[in-house]
Amino acid sequence: MSGTESNFCNTARDTFLQTIMEKYGVAGCYVTDIVKERAKPGMPTEVKIRRWRPFLIEEIEIIAPKAIVVLGRRTYEHSFKPFIEPCINKNILVEYVFHYCSQVRRAKFEERFADVMERIRSSIQDRP
């Protein structure tokens, strides 16, 4: 994807995330979800995570990322870390940023995002 093309909605919050991704040089990165269908927003159930996990693991294997950034600390702690992280290559750096739609102030979101992007860049540069 380039420019303004994306698989996000066009809400102000989504535009904010797109702007931050462009600002920190990660626009065009692959964006996906653990669960590929939901009746309503919110945390997916363990049953849905387990149902969709093989598809996500296959996506990760195909893309072979050096790093994965999970949107949302709760998503990371309750969904990704226990159900997905044990199934992926241990060489993939995994970080989380606060979800851009959470109650976290935009400045705090951007501060965390900038910090995570710097850690990822440093880690990737240090690898052979």
C-alpha positions as CSV (number, residue, x, y, z in Angstrom):
1,M,0.0,0.0,0.0
2,S,1.2,3.5,-0.6
3,G,0.0,6.9,0.2
4,T,-3.5,7.0,1.6
5,E,-4.5,3.5,0.6
6,S,-5.1,1.2,3.6
7,N,-7.3,-1.5,5.0
8,F,-8.4,0.8,7.9
9,C,-11.8,2.6,8.2
10,N,-11.7,6.3,7.7
11,T,-12.5,7.4,11.2
12,A,-10.5,10.2,12.8
13,R,-8.9,7.6,15.1
14,D,-7.9,5.4,12.1
15,T,-6.5,8.5,10.4
16,F,-4.5,9.2,13.5
17,L,-2.9,5.7,13.5
18,Q,-2.1,6.1,9.7
19,T,-0.5,9.4,10.4
20,I,1.7,8.0,13.2
21,M,2.7,5.1,11.1
22,E,3.8,7.4,8.3
23,K,5.6,9.7,10.7
24,Y,7.7,6.8,12.1
25,G,8.4,5.3,8.7
26,V,6.2,2.2,9.0
27,A,3.4,3.1,6.6
28,G,2.6,0.3,4.3
29,C,3.4,-2.4,6.9
30,Y,1.1,-5.4,7.0
31,V,-1.8,-5.1,9.3
32,T,-4.0,-8.0,10.4
33,D,-6.1,-9.2,13.3
34,I,-6.0,-12.3,15.4
35,V,-9.7,-13.0,14.7
36,K,-10.8,-12.5,11.2
37,E,-14.5,-12.0,11.9
38,R,-16.4,-10.4,14.8
39,A,-20.0,-9.7,15.4
40,K,-19.0,-6.7,17.5
41,P,-15.8,-4.9,18.6
42,G,-14.1,-6.1,21.8
43,M,-11.8,-8.8,23.0
44,P,-12.2,-12.1,21.1
45,T,-13.1,-15.2,23.0
46,E,-10.6,-18.0,23.5
47,V,-12.7,-20.2,21.2
48,K,-12.5,-17.7,18.4
49,I,-8.8,-17.2,18.9
50,R,-8.2,-20.9,18.7
51,R,-10.4,-21.2,15.6
52,W,-8.6,-18.4,13.8
53,R,-5.0,-19.1,15.1
54,P,-3.9,-21.4,12.3
55,F,-4.8,-18.7,9.7
56,L,-2.8,-16.0,11.6
57,I,0.2,-18.4,12.1
58,E,0.2,-19.1,8.4
59,E,0.1,-15.3,7.6
60,I,3.1,-14.8,9.9
61,E,5.0,-17.7,8.3
62,I,4.3,-16.4,4.8
63,I,5.3,-12.8,5.6
64,A,8.2,-13.8,7.9
65,P,8.3,-10.5,9.8
66,K,11.3,-9.5,11.9
67,A,8.9,-7.9,14.4
68,I,5.3,-7.9,15.3
69,V,3.6,-4.9,17.0
70,V,0.4,-5.8,18.8
71,L,-2.2,-3.0,19.1
72,G,-3.4,-2.9,22.7
73,R,-1.8,-4.0,25.9
74,R,-4.8,-6.0,26.9
75,T,-4.9,-7.7,23.5
76,Y,-1.2,-8.5,23.9
77,E,-1.6,-9.9,27.4
78,H,-4.9,-11.7,27.1
79,S,-4.9,-12.9,23.4
80,F,-1.5,-12.7,21.7
81,K,0.9,-13.7,24.4
82,P,-0.9,-16.8,25.7
83,F,-2.3,-18.1,22.4
84,I,-0.2,-16.8,19.5
85,E,3.3,-16.0,20.7
86,P,4.1,-19.6,21.8
87,C,3.4,-20.7,18.2
88,I,5.6,-18.3,16.3
89,N,9.3,-18.2,15.6
90,K,11.2,-17.1,18.7
91,N,13.4,-14.8,16.6
92,I,10.5,-12.5,15.9
93,L,10.6,-9.5,18.1
94,V,7.2,-8.9,19.7
95,E,6.1,-5.6,21.2
96,Y,2.9,-3.9,22.0
97,V,1.7,-0.3,21.7
98,F,-1.4,1.0,23.4
99,H,-4.5,0.8,21.2
100,Y,-5.1,4.0,19.4
101,C,-8.8,3.8,20.3
102,S,-8.1,3.3,24.0
103,Q,-8.4,5.9,26.8
104,V,-4.7,6.6,26.5
105,R,-3.9,10.1,25.5
106,R,-2.6,10.5,22.0
107,A,0.7,11.9,23.3
108,K,1.2,8.8,25.4
109,F,0.3,6.6,22.5
110,E,2.8,8.3,20.3
111,E,5.5,8.3,22.9
112,R,5.1,4.5,23.3
113,F,4.9,4.0,19.5
114,A,8.1,6.0,19.0
115,D,9.9,4.0,21.7
116,V,8.8,0.6,20.3
117,M,9.8,1.6,16.8
118,E,13.2,2.7,18.0
119,R,13.7,-0.6,20.0
120,I,12.7,-2.6,16.9
121,R,15.0,-0.7,14.6
122,S,17.9,-1.1,17.1
123,S,17.2,-4.8,17.6
124,I,16.9,-5.5,13.8
125,Q,20.2,-3.6,13.1
126,D,22.0,-5.7,15.7
127,R,21.0,-9.0,14.2
128,P,23.1,-10.8,11.6
